C-alpha cells in the first residue's frame, strides 16, 4: 500500500478529476455560447447531467484516496510530494 503504483494511481485520479472539472466548466460556460443555437444549449445540459452523475462518484473516490494517503503519510511523512498532489497540473 505504500509503493509507487499507489502514489501514481492517486496522482492520476486527482488529475482526471481536475481535467473533468476544467472541461465541465468550459462546457457549462453559457457566456461563451450562443444560446439561440440548440446544439450549444444541449452541450450545456449534457455537461450539467455529467456533473450530477460524476459528483457522487468523485466524492466516493476522493474519500477512498484520503484513506489511501494515510498509510503513505505514516511511511513517508508529510512530504512535499504528498502535499503537492492536489496542486499538480499535467
N, CA, C and O atoms as a printed pandas DataFrame, in Angstrom:
     atom_number atom_name residue_name chain_id  residue_number  x_coord  y_coord  z_coord
0              1         N          UNK        A               1    0.810   -1.219    0.000
1              2        CA          UNK        A               1    0.000    0.000    0.000
2              3         C          UNK        A               1    0.844    1.270    0.000
3              4         O          UNK        A               1    0.296    2.372    0.008
4              5         N          UNK        A               2    2.146    1.134   -0.009
5              6        CA          UNK        A               2    2.965    2.344    0.047
6              7         C          UNK        A               2    3.920    2.467   -1.142
7              8         O          UNK        A               2    4.829    3.297   -1.121
8              9         N          UNK        A               3    3.724    1.655   -2.165
9             10        CA          UNK        A               3    4.623    1.670   -3.317
10            11         C          UNK        A               3    4.306    2.785   -4.298
11            12         O          UNK        A               3    3.375    3.568   -4.113
12            13         N          UNK        A               4    5.103    2.827   -5.332
13            14        CA          UNK        A               4    4.943    3.885   -6.331
14            15         C          UNK        A               4    3.653    3.721   -7.136
15            16         O          UNK        A               4    3.094    4.710   -7.612
16            17         N          UNK        A               5    3.176    2.486   -7.293
17            18        CA          UNK        A               5    1.932    2.282   -8.046
18            19         C          UNK        A               5    0.760    2.975   -7.365
19            20         O          UNK        A               5   -0.086    3.568   -8.034
20            21         N          UNK        A               6    0.708    2.903   -6.054
21            22        CA          UNK        A               6   -0.370    3.568   -5.308
22            23         C          UNK        A               6   -0.251    5.073   -5.456
23            24         O          UNK        A               6   -1.244    5.761   -5.694
24            25         N          UNK        A               7    0.962    5.583   -5.316
25            26        CA          UNK        A               7    1.160    7.030   -5.460
26            27         C          UNK        A               7    0.787    7.487   -6.867
27            28         O          UNK        A               7    0.149    8.527   -7.034
28            29         N          UNK        A               8    1.181    6.719   -7.875
29            30        CA          UNK        A               8    0.839    7.074   -9.253
30            31         C          UNK        A               8   -0.673    7.032   -9.482
31            32         O          UNK        A               8   -1.231    7.903  -10.149
32            33         N          UNK        A               9   -1.329    6.015   -8.923
33            34        CA          UNK        A               9   -2.790    5.900   -9.043
34            35         C          UNK        A               9   -3.473    7.124   -8.443
35            36         O          UNK        A               9   -4.354    7.714   -9.067
36            37         N          UNK        A              10   -3.077    7.496   -7.259
37            38        CA          UNK        A              10   -3.691    8.644   -6.582
38            39         C          UNK        A              10   -3.482    9.909   -7.406
39            40         O          UNK        A              10   -4.407   10.697   -7.600
40            41         N          UNK        A              11   -2.279   10.089   -7.879
41            42        CA          UNK        A              11   -1.971   11.283   -8.672
42            43         C          UNK        A              11   -2.805   11.316   -9.957
43            44         O          UNK        A              11   -3.320   12.368  -10.338
44            45         N          UNK        A              12   -2.938   10.164  -10.625
45            46        CA          UNK        A              12   -3.717   10.092  -11.860
46            47         C          UNK        A              12   -5.200   10.372  -11.615
47            48         O          UNK        A              12   -5.836   11.082  -12.394
48            49         N          UNK        A              13   -5.748    9.820  -10.540
49            50        CA          UNK        A              13   -7.163   10.056  -10.233
50            51         C          UNK        A              13   -7.410   11.534   -9.960
51            52         O          UNK        A              13   -8.386   12.102  -10.450
52            53         N          UNK        A              14   -6.544   12.150   -9.194
53            54        CA          UNK        A              14   -6.691   13.579   -8.897
54            55         C          UNK        A              14   -6.608   14.394  -10.184
55            56         O          UNK        A              14   -7.385   15.329  -10.379
56            57         N          UNK        A              15   -5.672   14.046  -11.061
57            58        CA          UNK        A              15   -5.548   14.774  -12.328
58            59         C          UNK        A              15   -6.768   14.559  -13.226
59            60         O          UNK        A              15   -7.197   15.485  -13.913
60            61         N          UNK        A              16   -7.333   13.341  -13.226
61            62        CA          UNK        A              16   -8.548   13.086  -14.009
62            63         C          UNK        A              16   -9.710   13.927  -13.506
63            64         O          UNK        A              16  -10.473   14.472  -14.304
64            65         N          UNK        A              17   -9.851   14.036  -12.206
65            66        CA          UNK        A              17  -10.929   14.850  -11.631
66            67         C          UNK        A              17  -10.721   16.316  -11.984
67            68         O          UNK        A              17  -11.675   17.013  -12.328
68            69         N          UNK        A              18   -9.484   16.787  -11.903
69            70        CA          UNK        A              18   -9.186   18.175  -12.279
70            71         C          UNK        A              18   -9.537   18.437  -13.740
71            72         O          UNK        A              18  -10.127   19.467  -14.064
72            73         N          UNK        A              19   -9.172   17.503  -14.625
73            74        CA          UNK        A              19   -9.480   17.663  -16.052
74            75         C          UNK        A              19  -10.991   17.657  -16.292
75            76         O          UNK        A              19  -11.494   18.426  -17.111
76            77         N          UNK        A              20  -11.709   16.794  -15.582
77            78        CA          UNK        A              20  -13.165   16.769  -15.711
78            79         C          UNK        A              20  -13.759   18.105  -15.285
79            80         O          UNK        A              20  -14.636   18.635  -15.967
80            81         N          UNK        A              21  -13.301   18.648  -14.186
81            82        CA          UNK        A              21  -13.796   19.934  -13.695
82            83         C          UNK        A              21  -13.503   21.034  -14.713
83            84         O          UNK        A              21  -14.355   21.878  -14.991
84            85         N          UNK        A              22  -12.297   21.016  -15.262
85            86        CA          UNK        A              22  -11.904   22.021  -16.265
86            87         C          UNK        A              22  -12.803   21.944  -17.502
87            88         O          UNK        A              22  -13.300   22.963  -17.981
88            89         N          UNK        A              23  -13.007   20.720  -18.017
89            90        CA          UNK        A              23  -13.838   20.543  -19.211
90            91         C          UNK        A              23  -15.296   20.893  -18.922
91            92         O          UNK        A              23  -15.947   21.561  -19.725
92            93         N          UNK        A              24  -15.806   20.445  -17.784
93            94        CA          UNK        A              24  -17.205   20.729  -17.430
94            95         C          UNK        A              24  -17.419   22.227  -17.261
95            96         O          UNK        A              24  -18.454   22.758  -17.662
96            97         N          UNK        A              25  -16.452   22.901  -16.674
97            98        CA          UNK        A              25  -16.556   24.363  -16.507
98            99         C          UNK        A              25  -16.641   25.051  -17.867
99           100         O          UNK        A              25  -17.421   25.983  -18.059
100          101         N          UNK        A              26  -15.828   24.578  -18.801
101          102        CA          UNK        A              26  -15.868   25.136  -20.156
102          103         C          UNK        A              26  -17.220   24.851  -20.818
103          104         O          UNK        A              26  -17.815   25.734  -21.435
104          105         N          UNK        A              27  -17.694   23.615  -20.682
105          106        CA          UNK        A              27  -18.947   23.215  -21.339
106          107         C          UNK        A              27  -20.164   23.957  -20.804
107          108         O          UNK        A              27  -21.107   24.207  -21.555
108          109         N          UNK        A              28  -20.164   24.314  -19.518
109          110        CA          UNK        A              28  -21.346   24.988  -18.958
110          111         C          UNK        A              28  -21.223   26.505  -18.966
111          112         O          UNK        A              28  -22.128   27.198  -18.501
112          113         N          UNK        A              29  -20.132   27.027  -19.480
113          114        CA          UNK        A              29  -19.941   28.475  -19.527
114          115         C          UNK        A              29  -20.859   29.080  -20.593
115          116         O          UNK        A              29  -20.488   29.215  -21.759
116          117         N          UNK        A              30  -22.045   29.432  -20.162
117          118        CA          UNK        A              30  -23.063   29.930  -21.094
118          119         C          UNK        A              30  -22.710   31.295  -21.668
119          120         O          UNK        A              30  -23.245   31.683  -22.707
120          121         N          UNK        A              31  -21.826   32.025  -21.014
121          122        CA          UNK        A              31  -21.447   33.346  -21.518
122          123         C          UNK        A              31  -20.681   33.241  -22.835
123          124         O          UNK        A              31  -20.681   34.171  -23.641
124          125         N          UNK        A              32  -20.031   32.103  -23.041
125          126        CA          UNK        A              32  -19.259   31.873  -24.260
126          127         C          UNK        A              32  -20.071   31.162  -25.337
127          128         O          UNK        A              32  -19.541   30.839  -26.400
128          129         N          UNK        A              33  -21.338   30.919  -25.073
129          130        CA          UNK        A              33  -22.164   30.161  -26.007
130          131         C          UNK        A              33  -23.261   31.051  -26.593
131          132         O          UNK        A              33  -23.687   32.034  -25.987
132          133         N          UNK        A              34  -23.694   30.675  -27.772
133          134        CA          UNK        A              34  -24.845   31.327  -28.394
134          135         C          UNK        A              34  -26.067   30.496  -28.000
135          136         O          UNK        A              34  -26.289   29.420  -28.555
136          137         N          UNK        A              35  -26.841   30.980  -27.068
137          138        CA          UNK        A              35  -27.969   30.226  -26.545
138          139         C          UNK        A              35  -29.127   30.120  -27.533
139          140         O          UNK        A              35  -30.113   29.437  -27.256
140          141         N          UNK        A              36  -29.019   30.781  -28.672
141          142        CA          UNK        A              36  -30.025   30.630  -29.719
142          143         C          UNK        A              36  -29.769   29.367  -30.541
143          144         O          UNK        A              36  -30.643   28.921  -31.284
144          145         N          UNK        A              37  -28.573   28.791  -30.407
145          146        CA          UNK        A              37  -28.243   27.559  -31.110
146          147         C          UNK        A              37  -28.540   26.360  -30.212
147          148         O          UNK        A              37  -28.005   26.242  -29.109
148          149         N          UNK        A              38  -29.397   25.479  -30.704
149          150        CA          UNK        A              38  -29.841   24.326  -29.923
150          151         C          UNK        A              38  -28.665   23.440  -29.523
151          152         O          UNK        A              38  -28.624   22.943  -28.398
152          153         N          UNK        A              39  -27.721   23.239  -30.415
153          154        CA          UNK        A              39  -26.576   22.385  -30.136
154          155         C          UNK        A              39  -25.768   22.868  -28.942
155          156         O          UNK        A              39  -25.280   22.060  -28.152
156          157         N          UNK        A              40  -25.627   24.165  -28.806
157          158        CA          UNK        A              40  -24.863   24.695  -27.687
158          159         C          UNK        A              40  -25.642   24.581  -26.376
159          160         O          UNK        A              40  -25.050   24.372  -25.317
160          161         N          UNK        A              41  -26.955   24.717  -26.447
161          162        CA          UNK        A              41  -27.778   24.521  -25.252
162          163         C          UNK        A              41  -27.714   23.054  -24.826
163          164         O          UNK        A              41  -27.647   22.751  -23.635
164          165         N          UNK        A              42  -27.734   22.150  -25.800
165          166        CA          UNK        A              42  -27.634   20.723  -25.494
166          167         C          UNK        A              42  -26.283   20.409  -24.849
167          168         O          UNK        A              42  -26.215   19.584  -23.938
168          169         N          UNK        A              43  -25.217   21.048  -25.304
169          170        CA          UNK        A              43  -23.897   20.854  -24.704
170          171         C          UNK        A              43  -23.917   21.251  -23.237
171          172         O          UNK        A              43  -23.365   20.547  -22.392
172          173         N          UNK        A              44  -24.544   22.361  -22.937
173          174        CA          UNK        A              44  -24.639   22.826  -21.551
174          175         C          UNK        A              44  -25.441   21.827  -20.715
175          176         O          UNK        A              44  -25.027   21.458  -19.616
176          177         N          UNK        A              45  -26.574   21.397  -21.232
177          178        CA          UNK        A              45  -27.431   20.459  -20.492
178          179         C          UNK        A              45  -26.720   19.117  -20.292
179          180         O          UNK        A              45  -26.823   18.518  -19.222
180          181         N          UNK        A              46  -26.011   18.650  -21.301
181          182        CA          UNK        A              46  -25.274   17.384  -21.178
182          183         C          UNK        A              46  -24.177   17.502  -20.119
183          184         O          UNK        A              46  -23.964   16.577  -19.334
184          185         N          UNK        A              47  -23.493   18.627  -20.100
185          186        CA          UNK        A              47  -22.442   18.838  -19.101
186          187         C          UNK        A              47  -23.026   18.851  -17.693
187          188         O          UNK        A              47  -22.438   18.297  -16.765
188          189         N          UNK        A              48  -24.177   19.481  -17.540
189          190        CA          UNK        A              48  -24.829   19.507  -16.225
190          191         C          UNK        A              48  -25.196   18.090  -15.799
191          192         O          UNK        A              48  -25.020   17.728  -14.636
192          193         N          UNK        A              49  -25.698   17.296  -16.720
193          194        CA          UNK        A              49  -26.013   15.897  -16.420
194          195         C          UNK        A              49  -24.772   15.106  -16.033
195          196         O          UNK        A              49  -24.806   14.315  -15.091
196          197         N          UNK        A              50  -23.677   15.315  -16.758
197          198        CA          UNK        A              50  -22.421   14.632  -16.446
198          199         C          UNK        A              50  -21.917   15.020  -15.053
199          200         O          UNK        A              50  -21.436   14.177  -14.296
200          201         N          UNK        A              51  -22.034   16.292  -14.734
201          202        CA          UNK        A              51  -21.597   16.771  -13.426
202          203         C          UNK        A              51  -22.406   16.097  -12.325
203          204         O          UNK        A              51  -21.846   15.649  -11.324
204          205         N          UNK        A              52  -23.702   16.026  -12.504
205          206        CA          UNK        A              52  -24.552   15.394  -11.495
206          207         C          UNK        A              52  -24.194   13.921  -11.305
207          208         O          UNK        A              52  -24.159   13.431  -10.177
208          209         N          UNK        A              53  -23.931   13.222  -12.395
209          210        CA          UNK        A              53  -23.597   11.802  -12.306
210          211         C          UNK        A              53  -22.220   11.588  -11.676
211          212         O          UNK        A              53  -22.052   10.710  -10.830
212          213         N          UNK        A              54  -21.249   12.380  -12.084
213          214        CA          UNK        A              54  -19.876   12.194  -11.607
214          215         C          UNK        A              54  -19.656   12.727  -10.205
215          216         O          UNK        A              54  -18.712   12.316   -9.530
216          217         N          UNK        A              55  -20.498   13.622   -9.763
217          218        CA          UNK        A              55  -20.305   14.244   -8.465
218          219         C          UNK        A              55  -20.253   13.202   -7.347
219          220         O          UNK        A              55  -19.312   13.196   -6.553
220          221         N          UNK        A              56  -21.240   12.335   -7.277
221          222        CA          UNK        A              56  -21.282   11.320   -6.220
222          223         C          UNK        A              56  -20.101   10.368   -6.345
223          224         O          UNK        A              56  -19.482   10.006   -5.344
224          225         N          UNK        A              57  -19.791    9.965   -7.559
225          226        CA          UNK        A              57  -18.666    9.065   -7.792
226          227         C          UNK        A              57  -17.356    9.700   -7.323
227          228         O          UNK        A              57  -16.560    9.053   -6.643
228          229         N          UNK        A              58  -17.133   10.961   -7.684
229          230        CA          UNK        A              58  -15.894   11.636   -7.317
230          231         C          UNK        A              58  -15.763   11.803   -5.811
231          232         O          UNK        A              58  -14.660   11.704   -5.273
232          233         N          UNK        A              59  -16.858   12.051   -5.131
233          234        CA          UNK        A              59  -16.811   12.177   -3.678
234          235         C          UNK        A              59  -16.357   10.858   -3.057
235          236         O          UNK        A              59  -15.521   10.849   -2.153
236          237         N          UNK        A              60  -16.901    9.762   -3.538
237          238        CA          UNK        A              60  -16.510    8.445   -3.018
238          239         C          UNK        A              60  -15.040    8.159   -3.331
239          240         O          UNK        A              60  -14.295    7.700   -2.465
240          241         N          UNK        A              61  -14.628    8.431   -4.562
241          242        CA          UNK        A              61  -13.233    8.185   -4.957
242          243         C          UNK        A              61  -12.280    9.030   -4.113
243          244         O          UNK        A              61  -11.234    8.542   -3.686
244          245         N          UNK        A              62  -12.629   10.278   -3.874
245          246        CA          UNK        A              62  -11.758   11.136   -3.065
246          247         C          UNK        A              62  -11.707   10.674   -1.612
247          248         O          UNK        A              62  -10.671   10.803   -0.960
248          249         N          UNK        A              63  -12.810   10.139   -1.101
249          250        CA          UNK        A              63  -12.795    9.570    0.247
250          251         C          UNK        A              63  -11.858    8.360    0.315
251          252         O          UNK        A              63  -11.102    8.205    1.274
252          253         N          UNK        A              64  -11.914    7.509   -0.709
253          254        CA          UNK        A              64  -11.026    6.343   -0.763
254          255         C          UNK        A              64   -9.575    6.791   -0.844
255          256         O          UNK        A              64   -8.716    6.240   -0.155
256          257         N          UNK        A              65   -9.297    7.773   -1.670
257          258        CA          UNK        A              65   -7.926    8.286   -1.805
258          259         C          UNK        A              65   -7.441    8.864   -0.484
259          260         O          UNK        A              65   -6.285    8.673   -0.105
260          261         N          UNK        A              66   -8.314    9.564    0.209
261          262        CA          UNK        A              66   -7.950   10.116    1.515
262          263         C          UNK        A              66   -7.506    8.996    2.455
263          264         O          UNK        A              66   -6.532    9.144    3.194
264          265         N          UNK        A              67   -8.223    7.882    2.419
265          266        CA          UNK        A              67   -7.848    6.732    3.252
266          267         C          UNK        A              67   -6.552    6.088    2.765
267          268         O          UNK        A              67   -5.778    5.577    3.574
268          269         N          UNK        A              68   -6.307    6.107    1.467
269          270        CA          UNK        A              68   -5.086    5.530    0.911
270          271         C          UNK        A              68   -3.861    6.366    1.273
271          272         O          UNK        A              68   -2.759    5.834    1.407
272          273         N          UNK        A              69   -4.052    7.662    1.431
273          274        CA          UNK        A              69   -2.936    8.553    1.737
274          275         C          UNK        A              69   -2.474    8.381    3.183
275          276         O          UNK        A              69   -1.301    8.610    3.479
276          277         N          UNK        A              70   -3.361    7.988    4.078
277          278        CA          UNK        A              70   -2.988    7.861    5.496
278          279         C          UNK        A              70   -1.787    6.945    5.720
279          280         O          UNK        A              70   -0.855    7.343    6.419
280          281         N          UNK        A              71   -1.768    5.715    5.148
281          282        CA          UNK        A              71   -0.565    4.892    5.354
282          283         C          UNK        A              71    0.670    5.469    4.667
283          284         O          UNK        A              71    1.790    5.270    5.137
284          285         N          UNK        A              72    0.475    6.182    3.557
285          286        CA          UNK        A              72    1.616    6.808    2.887
286          287         C          UNK        A              72    2.240    7.867    3.790
287          288         O          UNK        A              72    3.463    7.997    3.851
288          289         N          UNK        A              73    1.400    8.620    4.486
289          290        CA          UNK        A              73    1.913    9.647    5.391
290          291         C          UNK        A              73    2.672    9.020    6.557
291          292         O          UNK        A              73    3.652    9.587    7.039
292          293         N          UNK        A              74    2.218    7.844    7.012
293          294        CA          UNK        A              74    2.922    7.162    8.108
294          295         C          UNK        A              74    4.312    6.713    7.664
295          296         O          UNK        A              74    5.263    6.755    8.445
296          297         N          UNK        A              75    4.425    6.282    6.403
297          298        CA          UNK        A              75    5.705    5.796    5.897
298          299         C          UNK        A              75    6.612    6.953    5.481
299          300         O          UNK        A              75    7.788    6.988    5.843
300          301         N          UNK        A              76    6.058    7.900    4.718
301          302        CA          UNK        A              76    6.865    8.959    4.137
302          303         C          UNK        A              76    6.785   10.286    4.883
303          304         O          UNK        A              76    7.575   11.193    4.621
304          305         N          UNK        A              77    5.843   10.405    5.805
305          306        CA          UNK        A              77    5.640   11.672    6.496
306          307         C          UNK        A              77    4.924   12.658    5.588
307          308         O          UNK        A              77    4.410   12.289    4.532
308          309         N          UNK        A              78    4.899   13.878    5.999
309          310        CA          UNK        A              78    4.248   14.938    5.211
310          311         C          UNK        A              78    5.227   15.451    4.158
311          312         O          UNK        A              78    5.701   16.584    4.236
312          313         N          UNK        A              79    5.519   14.616    3.191
313          314        CA          UNK        A              79    6.477   15.011    2.160
314          315         C          UNK        A              79    5.858   16.048    1.236
315          316         O          UNK        A              79    4.637   16.153    1.116
316          317         N          UNK        A              80    6.713   16.794    0.600
317          318        CA          UNK        A              80    6.254   17.814   -0.353
318          319         C          UNK        A              80    5.427   17.175   -1.459
319          320         O          UNK        A              80    4.436   17.755   -1.901
320          321         N          UNK        A              81    5.821   15.984   -1.913
321          322        CA          UNK        A              81    5.100   15.310   -2.998
322          323         C          UNK        A              81    3.659   15.004   -2.582
323          324         O          UNK        A              81    2.734   15.230   -3.362
324          325         N          UNK        A              82    3.461   14.498   -1.373
325          326        CA          UNK        A              82    2.100   14.191   -0.912
326          327         C          UNK        A              82    1.265   15.454   -0.808
327          328         O          UNK        A              82    0.095   15.458   -1.190
328          329         N          UNK        A              83    1.843   16.503   -0.305
329          330        CA          UNK        A              83    1.112   17.754   -0.137
330          331         C          UNK        A              83    0.803   18.388   -1.486
331          332         O          UNK        A              83   -0.265   18.974   -1.663
332          333         N          UNK        A              84    1.729   18.277   -2.444
333          334        CA          UNK        A              84    1.588   18.953   -3.732
334          335         C          UNK        A              84    0.703   18.216   -4.735
335          336         O          UNK        A              84    0.369   18.786   -5.773
336          337         N          UNK        A              85    0.309   16.961   -4.463
337          338        CA          UNK        A              85   -0.505   16.227   -5.440
338          339         C          UNK        A              85   -1.744   16.978   -5.842
339          340         O          UNK        A              85   -2.126   16.965   -7.012
340          341         N          UNK        A              86   -2.376   17.629   -4.900
341          342        CA          UNK        A              86   -3.618   18.330   -5.241
342          343         C          UNK        A              86   -3.337   19.605   -6.026
343          344         O          UNK        A              86   -4.267   20.230   -6.537
344          345         N          UNK        A              87   -2.085   19.996   -6.129
345          346        CA          UNK        A              87   -1.742   21.222   -6.842
346          347         C          UNK        A              87   -1.133   20.954   -8.208
347          348         O          UNK        A              87   -0.963   21.878   -9.004
348          349         N          UNK        A              88   -0.798   19.680   -8.491
349          350        CA          UNK        A              88   -0.152   19.338   -9.764
350          351         C          UNK        A              88   -1.065   19.626  -10.944
351          352         O          UNK        A              88   -2.277   19.421  -10.878
352          353         N          UNK        A              89   -0.474   20.094  -12.002
353          354        CA          UNK        A              89   -1.195   20.276  -13.272
354          355         C          UNK        A              89   -0.376   19.611  -14.356
355          356         O          UNK        A              89    0.749   20.024  -14.637
356          357         N          UNK        A              90   -0.942   18.578  -14.967
357          358        CA          UNK        A              90   -0.234   17.909  -16.064
358          359         C          UNK        A              90   -0.557   18.561  -17.367
359          360         O          UNK        A              90   -0.056   18.140  -18.409
